[in-house]
């Protein structure tokens, strides 16, 4: 078993018409044993910038702390928030330091990624409005975690528009 599958996870992000959504499952497990049912995999960098981190939970939390630190330094120096493109380059540079990854944009991640690809391919359509995007990403996430024993316990969804950020909790399989 890969260390990236040790805790299990499901992450998905989609872009709609003038909005985006990011969702994750809520289960933290050690292989097949459930440790927590409210684990956070989506992290807020600032009001309009979020990142989802899958893999080993301790590595994800450490990476998040490094990203927040670097963002705060940037904010002090530039007196503004980072743009998403700049933040993507920062993430790429930090990950490439350890030769883990390079800059790429992935819409799904985690142990449920194979079923997420299929669900997203079947349900996604371009230029969805915020509410339709929420329904689509929620159904894709819930149908995928039902097929993965290492993720589950509902979901956590953020839908970001130019005027607001909506956060919702999904109820799903709880085993």
C-alpha positions, 0 to 999 in steps of 0.5 A: 500500500502506498503512503498516499493511500494510508489515510484515504481521501476524496477531493474534487474541484470544478469550474462553473460560469464565474464560480468554482467549487471544491469538495472533499470527504470527511473521513480520516482513517488509518487504512480501514480503521476510522479515526475521525469523521469531521476531518478537514482537507480543504484549506482556506488561504484567503477569502477567494483562494482554497486548496485541497490536500490529499495523501498522508494527513500529517504531510498535508497539514505541514504543507498547509502551514508552510503555504500560509507562512509564505502567503503571509510573507507575500502579503506583508511584502506586496500589501495584497493577496496572492493571485491564484496563478501566483499561488499555483507557482508557489505550491509547485515550487514547494512540492518540487523542492522535494521532487514530489510534483511539479506544476499541474492542475488536477481536478480530482485527487485521493484514493477515490480518484478513479471513480471521481474521474468517471463521475465527473466525466458523466456529470460535468458540463461547462458554464454551470451556475453556482447552484447547479455546480454545487449539485453536480460536485456533490453528486459526483463526490457522494457517488464516488466515496460510495465506491471507496472504502478508505473515504466517506462520512459525507462531504464538505463543499465550498462554492466560491462566486465573486460575491460570496463563499458558500460552505455546506456539509453533505450527509453520506455513507457513514461506515 
